[in-house]
Amino acid sequence: WGVCEVGQWLDNLQLSEYRDSFAANDIRGAELLALERRDLKELGVTKIGHIKRLQTAIKEIKDN
């Protein structure tokens, strides 16, 4: 995945408010799969619900 696909994925999760931050930090597919909780916080994801939603979605990608 490229930056655009990651942005679309965020849109699908209804987390499009993080799209600019992920793009500014050049988060692509490989980086997305390697993100940890502290990385999400550095990207500006501070709400626990959003962190959990992202972690669950990343795990689903890894499992498929």
N, CA, C and O of each residue as an XYZ file, in Angstrom:
256
protein
N       0.832     -1.193      0.000
C       0.000      0.000      0.000
C       0.864      1.239      0.000
O       1.959      1.254      0.563
N       0.361      2.269     -0.635
C       1.010      3.566     -0.590
C       0.293      4.481      0.391
O      -0.624      4.061      1.097
N       0.719      5.723      0.423
C       0.129      6.706      1.332
C      -1.368      6.890      1.050
O      -2.166      7.023      1.978
N      -1.744      6.897     -0.242
C      -3.167      7.090     -0.595
C      -4.027      5.939     -0.086
O      -5.121      6.160      0.434
N      -3.535      4.714     -0.234
C      -4.288      3.550      0.242
C      -4.436      3.556      1.754
O      -5.483      3.178      2.281
N      -3.394      3.981      2.450
C      -3.485      4.098      3.914
C      -4.534      5.144      4.271
O      -5.309      4.950      5.207
N      -4.564      6.241      3.541
C      -5.576      7.273      3.770
C      -6.985      6.753      3.546
O      -7.892      7.063      4.319
N      -7.177      5.968      2.501
C      -8.489      5.377      2.229
C      -8.881      4.404      3.338
O     -10.043      4.340      3.738
N      -7.911      3.657      3.822
C      -8.139      2.715      4.928
C      -8.595      3.478      6.170
O      -9.524      3.052      6.855
N      -7.944      4.599      6.459
C      -8.358      5.435      7.591
C      -9.781      5.956      7.388
O     -10.575      5.995      8.328
N     -10.095      6.354      6.161
C     -11.461      6.809      5.856
C     -12.470      5.701      6.144
O     -13.518      5.949      6.739
N     -12.150      4.478      5.721
C     -13.047      3.338      5.935
C     -13.270      3.057      7.420
O     -14.332      2.574      7.814
N     -12.270      3.359      8.234
C     -12.374      3.170      9.685
C     -13.050      4.367     10.362
O     -13.207      4.393     11.583
N     -13.442      5.349      9.561
C     -14.020      6.597     10.067
C     -13.033      7.341     10.975
O     -13.407      7.932     11.989
N     -11.769      7.286     10.572
C     -10.702      7.970     11.303
C      -9.937      8.904     10.363
O      -8.716      9.032     10.454
N     -10.665      9.541      9.474
C     -10.025     10.384      8.462
C      -9.323     11.607      9.055
O      -8.523     12.248      8.375
N      -9.615     11.936     10.314
C      -8.921     13.085     10.922
C      -7.415     12.849     11.071
O      -6.659     13.796     11.289
N      -6.979     11.599     10.955
C      -5.554     11.269     11.072
C      -4.874     11.139      9.712
O      -3.671     10.892      9.632
N      -5.640     11.304      8.663
C      -5.110     11.102      7.312
C      -3.909     12.010      7.034
O      -2.892     11.541      6.523
N      -4.012     13.288      7.358
C      -2.920     14.230      7.103
C      -1.674     13.874      7.891
O      -0.563     13.966      7.370
N      -1.847     13.471      9.137
C      -0.710     13.118      9.974
C       0.004     11.871      9.443
O       1.234     11.829      9.398
N      -0.766     10.866      9.046
C      -0.170      9.651      8.495
C       0.569      9.970      7.199
O       1.666      9.461      6.970
N      -0.028     10.815      6.343
C       0.600     11.188      5.069
C       1.864     12.012      5.302
O       2.880     11.791      4.644
N       1.805     12.957      6.234
C       2.962     13.805      6.528
C       4.139     12.990      7.043
O       5.296     13.376      6.873
N       3.834     11.859      7.675
C       4.883     10.989      8.201
C       5.187      9.817      7.268
O       5.883      8.875      7.644
N       4.651      9.889      6.036
C       4.926      8.903      4.985
C       4.645      7.464      5.436
O       5.440      6.553      5.206
N       3.477      7.290      6.093
C       3.081      5.961      6.554
C       2.490      5.199      5.376
O       1.431      5.551      4.856
N       3.187      4.159      4.969
C       2.746      3.278      3.884
C       2.407      1.929      4.495
O       2.419      1.783      5.717
N       2.110      0.960      3.674
C       1.688     -0.350      4.161
C       2.651     -0.982      5.146
O       2.239     -1.442      6.211
N       3.934     -1.010      4.800
C       4.922     -1.656      5.671
C       5.019     -0.955      7.020
O       5.093     -1.602      8.065
N       5.018      0.370      6.985
C       5.099      1.132      8.235
C       3.821      0.959      9.053
O       3.869      0.859     10.279
N       2.688      0.926      8.369
C       1.409      0.743      9.051
C       1.415     -0.537      9.880
O       0.988     -0.540     11.035
N       1.898     -1.614      9.287
C       1.907     -2.905      9.973
C       2.868     -2.930     11.154
O       2.724     -3.754     12.057
N       3.845     -2.032     11.151
C       4.842     -1.995     12.227
C       4.499     -0.981     13.320
O       5.223     -0.880     14.311
N       3.403     -0.227     13.154
C       3.058      0.802     14.146
C       2.709      0.185     15.494
O       2.006     -0.822     15.577
N       3.214      0.812     16.534
C       2.897      0.415     17.901
C       2.155      1.552     18.575
O       2.040      2.647     18.024
N       1.657      1.290     19.759
C       0.850      2.280     20.479
C       1.565      3.634     20.609
O       0.954      4.681     20.397
N       2.841      3.609     20.953
C       3.572      4.871     21.118
C       3.698      5.617     19.794
O       3.699      6.848     19.768
N       3.804      4.860     18.680
C       3.860      5.491     17.361
C       2.535      6.186     17.053
O       2.518      7.298     16.524
N       1.437      5.528     17.385
C       0.119      6.120     17.148
C      -0.017      7.423     17.919
O      -0.557      8.403     17.406
N       0.473      7.431     19.151
C       0.396      8.660     19.955
C       1.235      9.768     19.329
O       0.834     10.931     19.336
N       2.407      9.408     18.784
C       3.250     10.407     18.116
C       2.582     10.943     16.858
O       2.838     12.075     16.448
N       1.727     10.133     16.249
C       0.984     10.560     15.067
C      -0.241     11.386     15.434
O      -0.970     11.844     14.554
N      -0.471     11.579     16.738
C      -1.579     12.413     17.188
C      -2.831     11.658     17.571
O      -3.864     12.267     17.849
N      -2.752     10.329     17.590
C      -3.909      9.516     17.981
C      -3.873      9.400     19.504
O      -3.050      8.664     20.050
N      -4.751     10.116     20.184
C      -4.711     10.134     21.646
C      -5.942      9.498     22.283
O      -5.902      9.100     23.447
N      -7.030      9.402     21.534
C      -8.254      8.817     22.097
C      -8.107      7.298     22.167
O      -7.753      6.650     21.182
N      -8.382      6.748     23.332
C      -8.230      5.306     23.546
C      -9.047      4.504     22.536
O      -8.564      3.508     21.998
N     -10.273      4.931     22.279
C     -11.117      4.225     21.317
C     -10.509      4.186     19.927
O     -10.600      3.174     19.232
N      -9.890      5.288     19.519
C      -9.260      5.341     18.212
C      -8.014      4.463     18.169
O      -7.760      3.786     17.174
N      -7.246      4.477     19.244
C      -6.057      3.623     19.319
C      -6.467      2.160     19.201
O      -5.866      1.404     18.437
N      -7.483      1.762     19.950
C      -7.954      0.371     19.928
C      -8.481     -0.007     18.546
O      -8.216     -1.102     18.050
N      -9.237      0.917     17.923
C      -9.788      0.647     16.593
C      -8.668      0.432     15.577
O      -8.734     -0.475     14.747
N      -7.642      1.277     15.654
C      -6.507      1.136     14.745
C      -5.738     -0.153     15.009
O      -5.381     -0.868     14.073
N      -5.482     -0.450     16.283
C      -4.749     -1.673     16.621
C      -5.498     -2.914     16.134
O      -4.883     -3.840     15.606
N      -6.806     -2.938     16.308
C      -7.614     -4.070     15.870
C      -7.578     -4.203     14.351
O      -7.434     -5.306     13.823
N      -7.706     -3.090     13.657
C      -7.702     -3.115     12.181
C      -6.343     -3.534     11.648
O      -6.271     -4.270     10.664
N      -5.267     -3.082     12.273
C      -3.919     -3.481     11.852
C      -3.734     -4.979     12.073
O      -3.160     -5.663     11.226
N      -4.212     -5.490     13.198
C      -4.116     -6.920     13.472
C      -4.887     -7.727     12.429
O      -4.427     -8.783     11.996
N      -6.055     -7.234     12.027
C      -6.852     -7.930     11.005
C      -6.106     -8.002      9.695
O      -6.158     -9.024      9.010
N      -5.399     -6.921      9.327
C      -4.607     -6.934      8.082
C      -3.497     -7.982      8.202
O      -3.268     -8.759      7.275
N      -2.823     -7.998      9.327
C      -1.722     -8.957      9.534
C      -2.228    -10.392      9.488
O      -1.541    -11.272      8.970
N      -3.411    -10.637     10.017
C      -3.955    -11.996     10.083
C      -4.451    -12.499      8.729
O      -4.613    -13.704      8.536
N      -4.694    -11.577      7.787
C      -5.211    -11.989      6.468
C      -4.135    -12.145      5.455
O      -4.413    -12.486      4.306
